[in-house]
Amino acid sequence: LSYAKKVDKPLLLDFTGWNCVNCRKMEESVWVDNDVYEILKEELVIVSLYVDERIDLPVNEQKKNVPIGKNRTRDMVTVGDKWMIKQINDYGIAAQPYYVMQTPDGKDLSNGSADFQNHSNPKVFKEWLDKGLSEFNR
């Protein structure tokens, strides 16, 4: 967020995973499209949040029984736990890849989210990016 503020660009939250096959498919077939790549490279700050990252959080950030969704809890011990809990609590979904665009102060743009099922075509993904950028630039 601080870098996005510094360069005055929107943030692309990329909820992903090291072992996510559909994430790699998006990166290898959609993100490499010339028009999409140019937007990702020039217009956005990308933050990839790996929900399966096994690196432990600092002890002072670890928490027991963190509420997730409805009537569930999960211990937040790893970096991946932190991002999974954020995705579920903020967006109500645990599937990857999952993309959200935000302003540099962390507010979601109104273009909604993007995912593999609905945005695995470069043209469709670019349209989603363009909608978010248009709102941001207004």
C-alpha positions in Angstrom: 0.0 0.0 0.0 2.8 2.5 0.8 4.4 1.9 -2.5 1.1 2.2 -4.4 0.6 5.6 -2.6 4.1 6.7 -3.5 3.6 6.0 -7.2 -0.1 6.8 -7.2 -1.2 3.6 -8.8 -4.0 1.1 -8.0 -3.1 -2.1 -6.2 -3.8 -5.5 -7.7 -4.3 -8.1 -4.9 -3.4 -11.5 -6.4 -4.6 -14.2 -4.0 -2.6 -17.1 -5.3 -0.8 -20.3 -4.2 2.5 -22.0 -4.8 0.6 -25.2 -5.7 -2.3 -23.5 -7.6 -2.5 -25.0 -11.1 -5.1 -22.4 -12.3 -2.9 -19.6 -11.0 -0.1 -20.7 -13.2 -2.5 -21.1 -16.1 -3.6 -17.4 -15.7 0.0 -16.2 -15.5 1.1 -18.3 -18.5 -1.9 -17.6 -20.8 -3.5 -14.4 -19.7 -0.9 -12.3 -17.9 1.5 -12.7 -20.8 -1.0 -11.3 -23.4 0.7 -8.1 -24.7 -2.2 -5.8 -23.8 -2.7 -7.4 -20.3 1.1 -7.5 -19.6 1.5 -3.8 -20.5 -1.3 -2.9 -18.0 0.2 -5.1 -15.3 3.7 -3.7 -15.8 2.9 0.0 -16.2 -0.4 0.8 -14.5 -0.6 -1.4 -11.3 1.2 -2.4 -8.2 0.8 -6.2 -7.9 0.8 -7.9 -4.5 0.8 -11.7 -4.7 -0.6 -13.1 -1.5 0.3 -16.8 -1.3 -2.4 -18.6 0.8 -0.3 -21.7 1.1 2.9 -20.0 2.2 4.3 -22.0 5.1 6.7 -19.4 6.5 5.8 -18.7 10.2 4.5 -15.3 11.1 6.4 -13.5 13.8 5.3 -14.8 17.1 3.6 -11.5 18.0 1.4 -11.7 14.9 0.3 -15.3 15.5 -3.2 -15.8 16.8 -5.4 -18.7 18.0 -9.0 -19.2 17.0 -9.3 -16.4 14.5 -12.9 -16.2 13.2 -13.2 -17.1 9.5 -16.5 -17.1 7.6 -19.5 -18.1 9.6 -19.0 -20.2 12.8 -15.5 -21.2 12.0 -12.1 -20.4 13.4 -8.5 -21.1 12.4 -5.2 -20.6 14.0 -3.2 -17.9 12.2 0.4 -19.2 12.4 1.8 -18.9 8.9 1.9 -16.2 6.3 -0.4 -18.3 4.2 -2.9 -18.5 7.1 -2.9 -14.7 7.2 -3.7 -14.3 3.5 -6.3 -17.1 3.5 -8.1 -15.6 6.5 -8.1 -12.2 4.8 -9.5 -13.6 1.6 -12.3 -15.5 3.3 -13.2 -12.7 5.7 -13.0 -9.8 3.2 -14.3 -11.5 0.1 -16.1 -14.7 1.3 -14.2 -17.0 -1.0 -11.2 -19.3 -0.7 -10.6 -20.1 -4.3 -7.4 -19.1 -6.2 -6.6 -17.3 -8.3 -8.7 -14.4 -7.1 -8.0 -10.8 -8.0 -9.2 -7.5 -6.5 -8.2 -4.0 -7.5 -7.8 -1.3 -4.8 -7.0 2.3 -4.5 -3.6 3.2 -2.9 -5.4 3.6 0.4 -6.8 0.1 0.4 -10.4 0.6 -0.8 -11.8 -1.9 -3.3 -12.6 -0.5 -6.7 -16.1 -1.2 -8.0 -15.0 -3.5 -10.8 -15.5 -6.4 -8.5 -13.2 -9.4 -8.6 -11.7 -11.6 -11.2 -11.0 -15.3 -11.1 -9.9 -18.2 -13.3 -13.4 -19.4 -14.1 -14.8 -16.1 -15.4 -11.6 -14.3 -16.6 -9.3 -16.8 -18.1 -9.6 -15.1 -21.5 -7.1 -12.3 -22.0 -9.7 -10.0 -23.6 -12.1 -10.5 -20.7 -9.4 -10.0 -18.1 -8.2 -6.8 -19.8 -11.8 -5.5 -19.8 -11.9 -6.1 -16.1 -8.6 -4.3 -15.6 -9.7 -1.4 -17.8 -12.9 -0.9 -15.8 -10.9 -0.7 -12.6 -8.4 1.7 -14.1 -11.1 3.9 -15.5 -12.7 4.2 -12.1 -9.3 4.9 -10.5 -8.4 7.6 -13.0 -11.7 9.5 -12.6 
